[in-house]
């Protein structure tokens, strides 16, 4: 694979200085993951920093009972695991949500690039800040709310992050399932199915197999904020 092509296509690498670029590329490699293939598991040592080049990666935790809780779905240009720079074991697991290409850079090289290029360093800080803000929004959804409002809020956010305009509204451009939404919200599949049925009855969304279309994002927002 043409490593240079992928490096040049990643937003955070644009305008990095020569010394930083050398550190980032000299031991980098591209990984191809099939849908569902694991990248790393929580409580294991991870020595590489990973960045999504193509596709999407799901980050999740498992409860003691084995229940899966999806924390993030990260798409192109996202740094997956900058948190490991503190030298501790991974605190989350990562799988390919679909067939994906992942840029792998040894942690030492990545940190060297940060040390010689303040602008690149700042981009990584912003990447971490963005994830923290997303966590804050998720915490907001843990307060007592009817499940249909939680589902509405999640679909609104997914349509904002992954939406593409179609005739009926904003289609969530992920091959998402009811089970995926249940794992995002820590609920059962049956409960989420009932909530989606209610949103359809309110004519806020349309579903077709694995397609979910938000008919009007503003009306959906009004529904979960009321």
The 8 nearest C-alpha neighbors of each residue, nearest first, counted from 0:
[[1, 2, 29, 4, 5, 3, 28, 30],
 [0, 2, 4, 3, 5, 6, 29, 28],
 [3, 1, 5, 4, 0, 6, 28, 29],
 [4, 2, 6, 5, 1, 7, 24, 8],
 [5, 3, 7, 2, 1, 6, 8, 0],
 [4, 6, 8, 2, 7, 3, 9, 1],
 [5, 7, 3, 8, 4, 9, 2, 12],
 [8, 6, 4, 5, 9, 3, 13, 12],
 [7, 9, 5, 6, 4, 10, 13, 12],
 [10, 8, 76, 6, 7, 12, 11, 5],
 [9, 11, 12, 13, 76, 8, 7, 6],
 [10, 12, 13, 9, 122, 119, 76, 123],
 [13, 11, 10, 15, 9, 14, 7, 6],
 [12, 14, 10, 11, 15, 7, 9, 8],
 [13, 15, 12, 16, 11, 119, 118, 17],
 [16, 14, 13, 12, 119, 20, 19, 17],
 [15, 17, 19, 18, 20, 14, 116, 115],
 [16, 18, 20, 19, 21, 15, 22, 14],
 [19, 17, 21, 20, 16, 22, 115, 112],
 [18, 20, 112, 22, 21, 16, 17, 115],
 [21, 19, 17, 23, 22, 18, 24, 16],
 [20, 22, 18, 24, 19, 23, 25, 17],
 [23, 21, 19, 108, 20, 112, 24, 25],
 [24, 22, 20, 21, 109, 108, 25, 19],
 [23, 25, 27, 21, 26, 22, 20, 104],
 [24, 26, 22, 21, 27, 23, 108, 20],
 [27, 25, 24, 104, 28, 105, 23, 108],
 [26, 28, 104, 24, 103, 25, 23, 105],
 [27, 29, 103, 102, 30, 26, 104, 2],
 [30, 28, 102, 101, 103, 100, 31, 2],
 [31, 29, 101, 100, 102, 32, 28, 103],
 [30, 32, 100, 99, 101, 29, 33, 98],
 [33, 31, 99, 98, 36, 95, 30, 100],
 [32, 34, 98, 36, 35, 97, 95, 99],
 [33, 35, 97, 98, 95, 96, 36, 32],
 [36, 34, 95, 94, 96, 33, 37, 97],
 [37, 35, 33, 94, 95, 34, 32, 38],
 [36, 38, 94, 39, 93, 35, 95, 40],
 [37, 39, 93, 94, 36, 40, 95, 92],
 [40, 38, 93, 92, 37, 41, 45, 94],
 [41, 39, 92, 43, 93, 42, 91, 89],
 [40, 42, 91, 92, 89, 90, 43, 39],
 [43, 41, 89, 88, 90, 40, 44, 91],
 [44, 42, 88, 41, 89, 40, 45, 39],
 [43, 45, 88, 89, 46, 42, 87, 41],
 [44, 46, 47, 43, 89, 88, 83, 39],
 [47, 45, 106, 105, 44, 48, 83, 107],
 [48, 46, 105, 106, 104, 45, 103, 49],
 [47, 49, 104, 106, 103, 80, 105, 81],
 [50, 48, 103, 79, 102, 78, 80, 47],
 [49, 51, 78, 102, 79, 101, 77, 52],
 [50, 52, 101, 75, 76, 77, 53, 74],
 [53, 51, 75, 100, 101, 76, 50, 102],
 [54, 52, 100, 99, 75, 51, 55, 101],
 [53, 55, 99, 74, 98, 97, 75, 100],
 [56, 54, 74, 96, 73, 97, 99, 95],
 [57, 55, 95, 96, 73, 72, 94, 74],
 [56, 58, 72, 94, 96, 93, 71, 95],
 [59, 57, 93, 71, 92, 70, 69, 72],
 [58, 60, 69, 70, 92, 68, 91, 57],
 [61, 59, 68, 91, 67, 92, 69, 62],
 [60, 62, 67, 65, 66, 68, 63, 59],
 [61, 63, 65, 66, 64, 67, 60, 68],
 [64, 62, 65, 61, 66, 67, 60, 68],
 [63, 65, 62, 66, 61, 67, 60, 68],
 [64, 66, 62, 61, 63, 67, 60, 68],
 [67, 65, 62, 61, 64, 68, 63, 182],
 [66, 68, 61, 182, 60, 65, 69, 62],
 [69, 67, 182, 60, 59, 183, 185, 61],
 [68, 70, 59, 183, 182, 71, 58, 67],
 [69, 71, 59, 58, 68, 183, 72, 60],
 [72, 70, 58, 57, 69, 73, 59, 56],
 [71, 73, 57, 56, 58, 55, 74, 70],
 [74, 72, 56, 55, 71, 77, 57, 75],
 [75, 73, 55, 77, 54, 51, 76, 56],
 [74, 76, 51, 52, 53, 77, 54, 55],
 [77, 75, 51, 9, 52, 10, 50, 74],
 [76, 78, 51, 75, 50, 79, 74, 73],
 [79, 77, 50, 80, 49, 81, 76, 51],
 [80, 78, 49, 50, 77, 81, 51, 73],
 [79, 81, 82, 48, 78, 83, 49, 50],
 [80, 82, 83, 84, 48, 79, 78, 127],
 [81, 83, 80, 84, 85, 127, 89, 79],
 [84, 82, 85, 81, 86, 87, 80, 89],
 [83, 85, 86, 82, 81, 106, 87, 110],
 [84, 86, 83, 87, 82, 81, 88, 89],
 [87, 85, 84, 83, 88, 44, 82, 46],
 [88, 86, 85, 83, 89, 44, 84, 90],
 [87, 89, 44, 42, 43, 90, 45, 86],
 [90, 88, 41, 42, 91, 43, 44, 83],
 [89, 91, 41, 42, 88, 92, 60, 40],
 [90, 92, 41, 60, 89, 59, 58, 40],
 [93, 91, 40, 41, 59, 58, 39, 60],
 [92, 94, 58, 38, 39, 57, 37, 40],
 [95, 93, 37, 38, 36, 57, 35, 56],
 [94, 96, 56, 35, 34, 97, 36, 57],
 [97, 95, 56, 55, 34, 57, 35, 94],
 [96, 98, 34, 95, 99, 55, 54, 33],
 [99, 97, 33, 34, 32, 54, 95, 96],
 [100, 98, 54, 53, 32, 31, 97, 55],
 [99, 101, 31, 53, 52, 30, 32, 51],
 [102, 100, 51, 30, 52, 50, 29, 103],
 [101, 103, 29, 50, 49, 28, 30, 52],
 [102, 104, 49, 28, 27, 48, 29, 47],
 [103, 105, 27, 48, 47, 106, 109, 49],
 [106, 104, 47, 108, 107, 48, 46, 109],
 [105, 107, 47, 109, 108, 48, 46, 110],
 [108, 106, 110, 109, 105, 111, 47, 46],
 [109, 107, 111, 22, 105, 110, 106, 23],
 [108, 110, 106, 112, 107, 111, 23, 105],
 [109, 111, 113, 107, 112, 108, 106, 114],
 [110, 112, 114, 108, 113, 109, 107, 115],
 [113, 111, 19, 109, 110, 114, 115, 22],
 [114, 112, 120, 110, 111, 116, 115, 119],
 [113, 115, 111, 112, 116, 110, 117, 120],
 [116, 114, 112, 113, 19, 111, 117, 18],
 [117, 115, 119, 113, 118, 114, 112, 19],
 [116, 118, 120, 119, 121, 115, 113, 114],
 [119, 117, 121, 120, 116, 122, 15, 113],
 [120, 118, 122, 121, 117, 116, 113, 15],
 [119, 121, 113, 117, 123, 118, 122, 116],
 [120, 122, 124, 118, 119, 123, 117, 125],
 [121, 123, 125, 119, 124, 120, 126, 11],
 [124, 122, 126, 120, 125, 121, 127, 119],
 [123, 125, 121, 127, 126, 122, 128, 120],
 [126, 124, 128, 122, 123, 127, 129, 121],
 [127, 125, 123, 129, 124, 128, 122, 130],
 [126, 128, 124, 130, 125, 129, 123, 131],
 [129, 127, 125, 131, 130, 126, 124, 132],
 [128, 130, 132, 126, 127, 131, 125, 133],
 [129, 131, 133, 127, 132, 128, 134, 126],
 [132, 130, 134, 128, 133, 129, 135, 127],
 [133, 131, 135, 129, 134, 130, 128, 136],
 [132, 134, 130, 136, 131, 135, 137, 129],
 [135, 133, 137, 131, 132, 136, 138, 130],
 [136, 134, 132, 138, 133, 137, 131, 139],
 [135, 137, 139, 133, 134, 138, 132, 140],
 [136, 138, 134, 140, 139, 135, 133, 141],
 [139, 137, 135, 141, 140, 136, 134, 142],
 [138, 140, 136, 137, 141, 142, 135, 134],
 [139, 141, 137, 138, 142, 149, 136, 144],
 [142, 140, 138, 139, 143, 137, 144, 184],
 [141, 143, 140, 139, 144, 138, 137, 149],
 [144, 142, 141, 145, 140, 146, 139, 149],
 [145, 143, 146, 142, 148, 149, 140, 141],
 [144, 146, 148, 147, 149, 143, 150, 223],
 [145, 147, 149, 148, 144, 150, 194, 191],
 [146, 148, 194, 150, 149, 145, 151, 195],
 [149, 147, 223, 151, 146, 150, 145, 152],
 [150, 148, 146, 152, 151, 147, 153, 140],
 [151, 149, 147, 153, 148, 152, 154, 146],
 [150, 152, 148, 154, 149, 153, 223, 147],
 [153, 151, 155, 149, 150, 154, 223, 148],
 [152, 154, 150, 156, 155, 151, 157, 149],
 [155, 153, 157, 151, 156, 152, 158, 150],
 [154, 156, 152, 158, 153, 157, 151, 159],
 [157, 155, 159, 153, 154, 158, 160, 152],
 [158, 156, 154, 160, 159, 155, 161, 153],
 [159, 157, 162, 171, 155, 161, 156, 160],
 [158, 160, 156, 157, 162, 161, 155, 171],
 [161, 159, 157, 158, 162, 156, 171, 155],
 [162, 160, 158, 172, 171, 157, 159, 163],
 [163, 161, 158, 171, 170, 169, 159, 172],
 [162, 164, 170, 169, 172, 165, 171, 161],
 [163, 165, 169, 168, 170, 162, 166, 167],
 [166, 164, 168, 167, 169, 163, 170, 212],
 [165, 167, 168, 164, 169, 214, 170, 212],
 [166, 168, 165, 214, 212, 169, 213, 205],
 [167, 169, 214, 165, 213, 166, 164, 212],
 [170, 168, 164, 213, 162, 163, 212, 165],
 [169, 171, 212, 162, 163, 211, 172, 213],
 [170, 172, 162, 158, 161, 173, 211, 212],
 [173, 171, 161, 162, 170, 163, 174, 210],
 [174, 172, 175, 171, 161, 210, 209, 170],
 [173, 175, 209, 176, 172, 210, 171, 97],
 [174, 176, 173, 209, 179, 177, 210, 180],
 [177, 175, 179, 178, 209, 180, 174, 210],
 [176, 178, 180, 179, 181, 188, 192, 191],
 [177, 179, 181, 176, 188, 180, 182, 187],
 [180, 178, 176, 182, 181, 177, 175, 183],
 [181, 179, 183, 177, 182, 178, 184, 176],
 [180, 182, 186, 178, 184, 179, 183, 188],
 [183, 181, 68, 185, 179, 180, 69, 184],
 [182, 184, 69, 180, 181, 68, 185, 179],
 [183, 185, 181, 182, 186, 180, 68, 69],
 [186, 184, 182, 181, 183, 68, 187, 67],
 [185, 187, 181, 184, 182, 188, 190, 191],
 [188, 186, 190, 189, 181, 191, 185, 178],
 [187, 189, 191, 178, 190, 181, 192, 177],
 [188, 190, 192, 187, 191, 193, 186, 177],
 [189, 191, 193, 187, 192, 188, 194, 186],
 [192, 190, 194, 188, 193, 189, 181, 195],
 [193, 191, 189, 195, 190, 194, 188, 196],
 [192, 194, 196, 190, 191, 195, 197, 189],
 [195, 193, 147, 191, 197, 196, 192, 198],
 [196, 194, 198, 192, 197, 193, 191, 199],
 [195, 197, 193, 199, 194, 198, 192, 200],
 [198, 196, 200, 194, 199, 195, 201, 193],
 [199, 197, 195, 201, 200, 196, 203, 204],
 [198, 200, 202, 196, 204, 201, 197, 203],
 [199, 201, 197, 202, 198, 196, 203, 204],
 [200, 202, 198, 199, 203, 197, 204, 196],
 [203, 201, 199, 200, 204, 198, 205, 214],
 [202, 204, 201, 198, 214, 199, 219, 213],
 [205, 203, 213, 199, 214, 212, 202, 198],
 [206, 204, 212, 211, 199, 213, 207, 214],
 [207, 205, 211, 210, 212, 208, 204, 209],
 [206, 208, 210, 209, 211, 205, 212, 204],
 [207, 209, 210, 206, 211, 176, 174, 175],
 [210, 208, 207, 174, 175, 176, 211, 206],
 [211, 209, 207, 206, 208, 212, 174, 170],
 [210, 212, 206, 171, 170, 205, 209, 213],
 [213, 211, 170, 205, 169, 204, 214, 168],
 [212, 214, 204, 169, 215, 168, 216, 170],
 [213, 215, 168, 204, 203, 167, 212, 169],
 [216, 214, 218, 217, 213, 168, 219, 203],
 [215, 217, 219, 218, 220, 213, 155, 214],
 [216, 218, 220, 219, 215, 221, 222, 155],
 [219, 217, 221, 220, 215, 216, 222, 203],
 [218, 220, 216, 222, 217, 221, 203, 215],
 [221, 219, 217, 222, 218, 223, 224, 216],
 [220, 222, 218, 224, 219, 223, 225, 217],
 [223, 221, 219, 220, 224, 225, 218, 148],
 [222, 224, 148, 220, 221, 225, 152, 151],
 [225, 223, 221, 222, 220, 148, 152, 219],
 [224, 222, 223, 221, 220, 148, 219, 218]]
